[in-house]
Amino acid sequence: AVASLLSGCVEAASGALRGLTAAEVALVLLVAAHVLACPFTKVEESFNLQAVHDLLFHRTDIAQYDHHAFPGVVPRTFVGALLLAAA
């Protein structure tokens, strides 16, 4: 049962990766390895990830930024996220 489940997962993953460039596949594999190695992100890291998300997806629409709900984390994490998003 486990072997057939794993076989199905591998088949689904290979189908999902079809059509991606080598760099995109490498990025997906890197993210998957990180999730397996460190499944629980620390609180500060999650705030940093959210800040990067806000910068990349909301850009200049500051009203949509998550820091309005959690204002205490902005001074500690926003500058690093800004540098990362700018890279």
Secondary structure, 3 states (H helix, E strand, C coil): CHHHHHHHHHHHHHHHHCCCCHHHHHHHHHHHHHHHHCCCCCHHHHHHHHHHHHHHHHCCCHHHCHHHCCHHHHHHHHHHHHHHHHC
